[in-house]
């Protein structure tokens, strides 16, 4: 946990890198509860908000993008989301909230047809060996990938 002035928190980890985690959590919450879910994490554009809504969020929250680009971004998101809704014949977010949930599958139960190339398999195996080795140095990592 980070330490700021002797205090810590689980919050503050947002932005684009958190979007996949946020979308996963929104979909899990939307499936599990019958109360409104707030989508937060990785929302920087209108389509990010639409993805949270399609996975079950009743409302969304924007923070990091507003800090980076200013509050004008919220108006841009409203315009983009309104245009999207008009294009698809949605009169309200209720018309598409949760519609993508039926397509969300657990990783463990999904089937993958993707095949890794031998080179990529070797790189992945080297990375896994490096990550679990007791001695992790940049030199060891580089040499294991070139073998």
Order of alpha helices (4+ residues) and beta strands (2+ residues): alpha-beta-alpha-beta-alpha-alpha-alpha-alpha
